Amino acid sequence: MEGSAVGGRREAGLSEVVGFVLIIGLIVVVASLYLTYGVPAQGRENEILHMNAVKDQFVSYKISLDSLFNNNKVGTTVSNSFNLGTSGGYSTGSVGFIPVMSPLNSAGVMAINQRTAEPETLEVMSNSLVLNSTVFYREDLPAVPNFTPSHIYINISGIRQTDLNEEGVFGATVNTTKWTAIINLTPRVFYFNSFESRNVLLASCIAPNQRVSSVDGDGRVYCLFPIRASYYNYTDITLKISKGGITTLQDYSVYKNVSSGITYSVDLMNDAYGLGSAISPTDTIVLTTGKTTSGSLIAATGNITYNFADMSPYSTSPIPLGSIEYRAQNNYWIPQTFYYQMGGVFLQQGDGNTTYKLPPEITFSYDNQTDEAKKIVTVNINALTIDKNNRGVVGGNSPVQIKSTLTNITPFPYASGSANTRWIRIGVNTSDSQARTMWTNYFNYTAIVAGVPNYVVKEEGTESYILINGYDTSTTGRYDINVIASNATYSTSVHGIGGIVQ
């Protein structure tokens, strides 16, 4: 009996040990399953949320830089924050208080101008009307300008000495439906009161103080009588400006004390007259004259002058685009890289694809009117670039700050108007084959959506480009592409908070 009791106690103790081992085993199995499936799932979710946050931060960065450019805030600095990793702010699961049960924190690298070994560049080539201070194109009035004029000259000639008097009056009117300019030959005459002595009866004197003396005692005296007198001094050429029926400039002397035999020229585009902002393409500009002096030979002629030349080709030097880049070092999610370049936000993934989340600042539109002369392709290029001399790399999983200052805005010298180009070629040169394919797709898709006629998109070497010929494909045909382009440069720096700065 005693032996049975001892055996029973041994079996009970053994069962407790076995039960404890089974419980430990179960815990290990559950923990293993959690580590195998739960932790990676939680880590993947955290990294997906983080990448979405990074995308939003890049969108915010783009909006900040666009705001500086659109408002011409040269010299203004903006600051944007980016989170490099998933450290803090993300869930760790129900047992996340145990370090081994928590997902590993991901890290990342923020870099300035580190995407490629050779700078990625933009190059524009075209057959265009380009501003030129030494070459002039002239069109006589009346005229309908296709471009904003550089000058509107009104020439006054045929002035004779006989026209330079108190009665000499001449006027030339230049107008559109929106504004009027009147150029006058204006005598400068000074009026004053004079007096003459008259022999009249005393009672005829206006006032006692006008009496001069009495004569022969017959009641007659010499009295002073006021008369209106004038004195011609000289003649000016004056200008009057009205915009929208409201006079903005009155009796402004363009030339003082003019002389005979000289031709005088008035440029209505002079900034002093304030007319430049009211002059726009497609307004018919008419010149009429009027004169009241009989036999006067004064005449007025006018012309529009443009300071541009037809250049084929006109080309820019390669413009380094630069970039702001975030490279994620994800532990559970696919490798991803976001970067900002030329006003666009791009995503590059480990599977070899590069897509744009926000498009770059190259856009096309097409005004497909029934009148062939009005079929215009508009090309807008805002080359928003990061200064090629800026460098910086910050790695880690803490926040960083990107500070950017708009340093300059330089318009491309295309003539402003309804159309200024026969053909244009826009190319992006990059050694990144994924980015090159993305640019090719972007050029093609954007042209298709806009309905651009007669274009070609190609990749050659390290360049992706689009060639647009417009509606009229003749190399000597009309200008049917309107190019509006400028280059803005940002000076950018990165500041780490607990990360590794290089």
Buried (B, 14 or more C-beta within 10 A) or exposed (E): EEEEEEEEEEEEEEEEEEEEEEEEEEEEEEBEEBEEEBBBBBBBBBBBBBBEBBBEBBBEBBEBBBEBBEEEBBEEBBEBEBBBBBBEEBEBBEEBEEEEBBBBBBBBBBBBBBBBEEBBBBBBBBBBBBBBEEEEBEBEBEBEBBBBBBBBBBBBBBBBEEBBEEEBBBBBBBBBEEBBBBBBBBBBBEEEEEEEEBEBEEEEBEEEEBBEEEEEEEEBBBBBBEEEEEEBEEBBBBBBBBBEEEEBBEEEEBBEEBEEEEEBBBBBBBEEBEBEEBBBBEBEBBBEBEBEBEEBEBBBBBBBBBBBBBBEEBEBEBBBBBBBBBBBBBBBBEEBBBBBBBBBBBBBEEEEEBEBBBBBBBBBBBBBEEEEEBBBBBBBBBBBBBBBEBBBBBBBBBBBBBBBBBEEBEEBBBBBBBBBBBBBBBBBBBBBEBBBBBBBBBBBEBBEEBEBBBBEBEBEEBBBBBBBBBBBEEEEEBBBBBBBBBBBBBBBBBBBEEBEBE
